[in-house]
């Protein structure tokens, strides 16, 4: 019960801050996309675990804030790098509208391997 109450307090603070900025653009992950099943990586010589790199999404899941993720760039290895669009609870349409605008501007192109074409 205490955890739920604390979550409500944090949600209230977030909603108060989001009155001025109703949409947040945030990282999705602190590393580029990773292979299925990978759970730890070396970043600048230090081991980083899955839950640590995904921390940017965990807060908004906990707070029941709608979010959409759009790929906007690629890493030097060709892996997608995304941006997370977050809106206030029950404003899903706003998150989707902003995500759609980002998609129009950045336009994601699937890598050739996903299209069944050989890599150059």
Backbone torsions as a table, in degrees:
resi	resn	phi	psi	omega
1	UNK	NA	-37.7	179.5
2	UNK	-63.4	-39.6	-179.8
3	UNK	-63.8	-42.0	177.7
4	UNK	-63.3	-42.4	179.3
5	UNK	-63.3	-42.7	177.8
6	UNK	-63.3	-38.9	177.6
7	UNK	-60.8	-42.6	178.8
8	UNK	-63.9	-37.8	177.6
9	UNK	-63.8	-45.9	179.5
10	UNK	-64.5	-42.4	178.4
11	UNK	-59.6	-41.6	178.3
12	UNK	-61.5	-41.6	178.1
13	UNK	-64.9	-42.3	178.1
14	UNK	-62.0	-46.2	-179.6
15	UNK	-62.4	-37.4	177.5
16	UNK	-63.0	-45.1	179.1
17	UNK	-68.2	-30.7	-177.6
18	UNK	-82.5	1.5	174.6
19	UNK	-65.2	-38.1	179.2
20	UNK	-81.9	-34.8	-179.0
21	UNK	-124.7	88.7	-173.6
22	UNK	-72.1	-10.6	177.1
23	UNK	-130.3	134.9	177.2
24	UNK	-114.1	138.5	171.4
25	UNK	-108.1	122.8	-173.7
26	UNK	-136.1	161.7	170.7
27	UNK	-64.2	158.7	173.4
28	UNK	-91.9	-43.8	-171.6
29	UNK	-148.4	155.0	-179.2
30	UNK	-86.7	3.1	174.0
31	UNK	-135.4	163.2	174.6
32	UNK	-64.2	174.5	177.3
33	UNK	-51.2	152.5	-177.1
34	UNK	-131.7	164.2	-178.5
35	UNK	-69.2	147.5	177.1
36	UNK	-54.6	131.3	178.1
37	UNK	91.8	-16.6	177.6
38	UNK	-67.5	139.2	-177.5
39	UNK	-133.9	-1.1	177.1
40	UNK	-156.8	150.0	-176.2
41	UNK	-144.0	163.3	172.3
42	UNK	-101.7	122.9	177.1
43	UNK	-126.8	118.6	-177.3
44	UNK	50.6	40.4	176.0
45	UNK	81.1	-0.3	-179.2
46	UNK	-114.7	142.6	176.7
47	UNK	-75.4	132.2	178.2
48	UNK	-123.3	132.3	-177.0
49	UNK	-99.7	162.2	-174.8
50	UNK	-49.1	-53.7	-176.5
51	UNK	-64.2	-26.1	178.1
52	UNK	-73.7	-39.5	-178.4
53	UNK	-75.4	-21.4	-178.2
54	UNK	-96.7	9.4	-174.9
55	UNK	-57.8	-28.7	-178.3
56	UNK	-63.5	-31.4	179.9
57	UNK	-87.6	-26.2	-174.2
58	UNK	-62.3	-39.3	-179.1
59	UNK	-60.2	-43.4	-175.6
60	UNK	-76.2	-28.1	171.5
61	UNK	-63.8	-46.9	-179.6
62	UNK	-60.6	-38.3	-175.0
63	UNK	-89.1	2.5	178.7
64	UNK	59.5	35.7	177.3
65	UNK	-93.3	130.8	179.2
66	UNK	-67.5	141.7	-179.3
67	UNK	-144.6	151.0	174.2
68	UNK	-131.0	147.9	179.9
69	UNK	-118.2	129.4	180.0
70	UNK	-123.8	131.9	173.4
71	UNK	-73.4	133.7	-178.2
72	UNK	-126.6	-12.0	-176.1
73	UNK	-157.7	174.4	175.8
74	UNK	-128.1	148.6	174.8
75	UNK	-73.7	168.4	175.7
76	UNK	-56.2	-25.3	178.6
77	UNK	-84.9	-1.4	179.8
78	UNK	89.0	9.1	-179.4
79	UNK	-85.4	144.1	-178.2
80	UNK	-65.5	143.0	171.6
81	UNK	-121.1	126.3	-174.1
82	UNK	-112.1	169.0	172.2
83	UNK	-122.0	142.0	179.6
84	UNK	-102.4	127.0	178.2
85	UNK	-104.7	119.9	-175.6
86	UNK	-120.2	134.1	175.7
87	UNK	-120.8	176.6	178.3
88	UNK	-72.8	156.1	178.1
89	UNK	-51.7	138.1	179.4
90	UNK	71.8	12.0	175.7
91	UNK	-114.4	46.7	-179.1
92	UNK	-57.2	-40.1	-177.8
93	UNK	-60.3	-35.2	179.0
94	UNK	-67.2	-45.2	178.1
95	UNK	-60.2	-42.6	-179.6
96	UNK	-68.9	-36.4	178.4
97	UNK	-65.4	-42.9	178.4
98	UNK	-67.1	-41.5	177.9
99	UNK	-60.9	-39.1	178.1
100	UNK	-64.4	-41.0	177.9
101	UNK	-64.5	-40.4	177.9
102	UNK	-63.9	-42.0	179.3
103	UNK	-62.4	-40.0	177.8
104	UNK	-62.9	-38.5	-177.4
105	UNK	-77.1	-40.3	-175.1
106	UNK	-97.1	-30.9	179.3
107	UNK	49.5	106.2	-179.8
108	UNK	-83.1	133.7	174.2
109	UNK	-116.2	125.9	-179.5
110	UNK	-64.0	142.7	177.3
111	UNK	-63.6	154.2	-175.8
112	UNK	-59.1	-31.7	179.9
113	UNK	-64.7	-33.8	179.0
114	UNK	-71.6	-22.7	-179.9
115	UNK	-93.1	3.8	179.2
116	UNK	79.1	18.0	179.3
117	UNK	-103.2	149.3	178.4
118	UNK	-70.8	145.7	175.5
119	UNK	-71.5	142.9	178.1
120	UNK	-69.8	NA	NA
